[in-house]
Amino acid sequence: MLALAGCDIQQPQADKATAGSETAQRPRWSTQAAGQLRQAIGRRAAHGLDQMPFALAGEGDAELTRVALAYASALARGATDPAKLYDLYTVPRPAPDLKAGLADALRTGNVTAWLDSLAPRTDEYRRLSQAYLKLAAQPMSPPANVPAAGEMIRPGMSDPRMPIIAQQLVNLDYIDVRAAQGTRYTPAMVAAVKRMQADYGMKPDGVIGSEALAILNMSDLDRRRAIAVAMERMRWLERTPPPTRIDVNVAAARLTYWRDGRIADRRNVVVGEPDKQTPQLGSPIFRLVANPTWTVPRSVQNNEIAQKGPGYLEANDMEWKDGWIVQRSGPKNSLGLVKFDMQNDQAIYLHDTPAKALFGMVQRQRSHGCVRVEDALGFAAMLARDEGVEEEWNEAQASGEESFVKLPRRIPVRMLYQTVLFDQSGEPIVRNDPYGWDDRVGAALGFKAGRALRVRSGGGDIAP
């Protein structure tokens, strides 16, 4: 089970999607349709599925149907089942009737068009596919293996590792080969490293330390696997998500607010530490809580507060109530001045925080599992205005006491995990995999090797 010390206990839930209609007639395959299936499977690298065989064991209708449905399911819902890969996964998934779809494709004689229609049709998926095919078409370069031992390399320094670093920057298209010469860390090299750091969500200071070296030591196979995993995660998602929703990318610690099909807001968040992971949930916000109190979970109470004594409780506006430690409303409250109540069994929710400095950090996996929102009061005001409860929210906030404002409609929230983002030119960039969750997906997709970019973070506080 995932440890969510500050956000209560979670219970795994099984994937409830069905495999399809049992009423479809037994398919009959023509030679043309069988050829279309083989050709489609032969092009499966466009979906990052070339490490999986989808092999035909015979020529009969039953075997062709079996393989067609297996490949169609991989395109439509993913080749892997996230509910089996993770203890908890409740994000809504597609549930197409593949048997009926195959029967219709065979009846019209166009298996190719049917299979092509199943995978995501977004620009992001298309760009991932193009990047994967480009990597698959070229010889796989080995990792650079820049030695991590030694001091950080600062602008103007000379270091024997610079030629290897320079070659890798050339390979990654951050610098021209003519500007990558010698052992000195030149201004041109510094500019290239800063661009790389910005792309990967690091502080662009030009200093080459352990995080920059982790990026430079990634091989083409590492990137290829990460892109295949990213496409697989997209296939897990329903093709027409709610037009008004909130998506939290836990891997990148970023929130995106969609309103009527358009991006209305983006902001940083703080999510669970690697040993207190924020799970992949689908769960709606149903109310806003102004000036929340916080009932400290038993695990935090016993493991992190019990030894601190009564002086700690007084200094942090905490008191005992009915055997629980409760933190009173106010600026010291660990939930800040607003909580976004969500409907789930894991006590996971979005909230404010008094620890504002965490939002400026590059690696923001520092909570006990809940999601802290940058400028949460501003975000709450935005939701209240959009949902027509602005007056009620303002009154609740001004009361200074814990108050609840029910939303007229629930806003779906999806806790996603995506380690491949896109730079300003639309090119995919492999980012940090803070929980190491790409490893199990990559292995399930048939990748025998490859490593994710792991930049560990920690140093969280007692808050959820």
Secondary structure, DSSP 8 states (H G I E B T S, - for coil): ----TTS--------------S-S------HHHHHHHHHHHHTGGGGT-TTS------SSHHHHHHHHHHHHHHHHH-SS-HHHHSS-B-S------HHHHHHHHHHHT-HHHHHHTTS--SHHHHHHHHHHHHHHHS-----------S--B-TT-B-TTHHHHHHHHHHTTSS-GGG--SSB--HHHHHHHHHHHHHTTS-----B-HHHHHHHT--HHHHHHHHHHHHHHHHTS-SS--SSEEEEETTTTEEEEEETTEEEEEEEEEEE-TTS---B-EEEEEEEEES--EE--HHHIIIIITTT-HHHHHHTTEEEETTEEEE-SSTT-TTTTEEEEE--TT---EE--S-GGGGGSS--EEESSSEEETTHHHHHHHHHHHTT-HHHHHHHHHH-S-EEEEEEEEEEEEEE---EEE-TTS-EEE---TT-THHHHHHHTT--S------------S--
